[in-house]
Amino acid sequence: RERLFTALSDNVDDIFIVVDKDTMNISYVSENIETILGISEDMVKNDLGIIEKTVDDEHKINILEMLPQLYEGKRVEFEQCCYLNCKTNEMVWFMITILCTNVDDVVKYIIVMSNRTKDVKAKLELQKALGIAQAANNAKSTFLSNISHDIRTPMNAIIGMSALGVEESKDETIKKYFTNIDASAHFLLGLINDALDSSQIEKNALNLTFEPYSMDEFKLYVNIMVRSLCDAKKIEFTMKTDKSLAKCVSTDKLRFNQIFFNLLSNAVKFTPEKGKIDFIIDDTGRYVGINYYLKGQALKLMLNYVYCQNEIKEDSHR
């Protein structure tokens, strides 16, 4: 049995101690106790209480007081018992198991001190990281709350003034400018409201608001938001619509617009100057996506993009 305990203690960070119940003599102490707790086998054999002198007061478990309370077949466990290494003064965490059992007609206490220091340290580090993350999250929420009014107020003013401009302007060109400003301001305000809505950010969810959205209104939005981007790069932009499509759909305008703005702004971004963008609104039937011809064109475009990206990476490595 001693060879078994020795083999175990040589390969794990657990300490094994065997005590005779009647005489309280210690018949075995694993050698690794000196490495783990900084006390020798002989010191423990002469006085088991020396282990208690290394116990951290906050997590103290008095093994000597516990032993007489155990009867044959009884087993107790204690988690997160903290001791101090007498040589390094470092904290060592154990799960302690004490078993009272009959060994060759002699009742003995077998004490197993399983080293849990790595697990406890990892848990403490995780708790610390969570605390830091929570503090950062609270700071973010406070910041967003503080600036929300300051950001929304000027945006509402812009929307109000642009609406007045649309109503009172008699010049069609000026009225068109105000209409564009009003549409862009409403879109931007919607994005700001989402960014500043801390409750939605915390829940990682956004509420959808469905309302009628006409094709004409959507086309106007696209022209306002995208055409100016194309003009800056002298890109030819065309929008083609299938006449058989529904004139109106029920959707969340803000999310709907966000999707197409992201797609079209990326199209502008990756289209070279004086290039061309065709925005085609078509019915793909029961399949979601693009038709066969356009899918081939998109694949060709993507392969060209990947090839160009690889060329750029190779040049950077050189």
Disulfide bonds with the S-S distance in Angstrom:
none
